[in-house]
Amino acid sequence: MTIVETGVVCGGVDTHLEVHVAAAIDGNGGVLGVESFTVSDAGYAELLEWLAGFGAVIRVGVEGTGSYGAGLARFLRAWDVEVVEVDRPNRQARHRHGKSDPLDAVAAARAALSGSARGRAKHRDGPVEAMRVLLVAGRSARRQRTASLVQMRQLCFCGPEPIRARFAGLTVFQLVNQAAALRPRAHAPVDVDYITLLTLRSLARRVLGLADELDWIEDELEPLVAGFARDLLDVFGVGVATAATLLVAAGDNPERLPSEAAWAHLCGVAPIPASSGKVTRHRLNRGGDRQANAALHRIVLVRMRHDTVTRTYVARRRAEGRTNLEIMRCLKRYVAREVYRTLPRTRLA
């Protein structure tokens, strides 16, 4: 039985593909009710109306604002409801209390109420979301291109001797262009040479098609990045794809990052205290956005090879006995600080 109380209400939602499970709690964390709603605009409206029936909704904690909960988060923001991004429940707590959708929804609501979950969800409705969509296609295209090239190489050195000798020693560019221009002919009902050449041609044309697709993606990305964060492209070592990756990590609402330290934690480059007793030390942060961390890694590699100031720094640190890995960790932290200063501070209208 649901007990209705008037006052402040905090919501929590455990999101799924077809049904979201919502929980409402009062200002003291007491459960007011738990209900399920369909994943649709009508279901979102019913969910918000149901929460408002208990009192004034102060915020809603939503699991998976970047996946199953993206539509709900957009709907709630459109109605000026504060949306808090909630991680999945602590494993130890889940082991003690069990797992169910209502329990997860209540846990999300209590995390939002207590402040243990305080991350602001990305808006996902502006130019940065468009960049993210393009980057998703770009990553899959690069993976497929690499896989196709590996398959071509394997077919060449494992194929019949005439084919192996024909393509031996060629660069990737030469291999793809020559294979794409093949016009094989069958000389027997079952001709292994013919089938192999036909397959090589198919893979080569796939590689060329993916290359054209990647060029198109970069052409679409460049004006989006330049229009949203022109200064970021001026940072040494930052290209269009790298800039887009960093902006996607920040989101369409970069004001959600209150400080440079928060940005460093998001990128996984802030050292984490790991002290105990008389031992004072820090450990590497392996959390955060791994795509953003990889983007910072690429910037550091470029600077270590081509930037005079960075090369001088690397030489000095090596003389102090630092390893390349330790030096790169320091440089990634410095680059994160520099990048943060170029990020937009307000939402693009």
Secondary structure, DSSP 8 states (H G I E B T S, - for coil): ------SEEEEEEE--SSEEEEEEE-TTS-EEEEEEEESSHHHHHHHHHHHHTTSEEEEEEEE-TTTTTHHHHHHHHHTT--EEEE----HHHHHHH---HHHHHHHHHHHHHHTS--EE----SSHHHHHHHHHHHHHHHHHHHHHHHHHHHHHHHHS-HHHHHHHTT--HHHHHHHHHT------SSS-HHHHHHHHHHHHHHHHHHHHHHHHHHHHHHHHHHHHH-HHHHTSTT--HHHHHHHHHHH-S-GGG--SHHHHHHHTT-S-EE--BTTB--EE----S-HHHHHHHHHHHHHHHHH-HHHHHHHHHHHHTT--HHHHHHHHHHHHHHHHHHHS-SS---
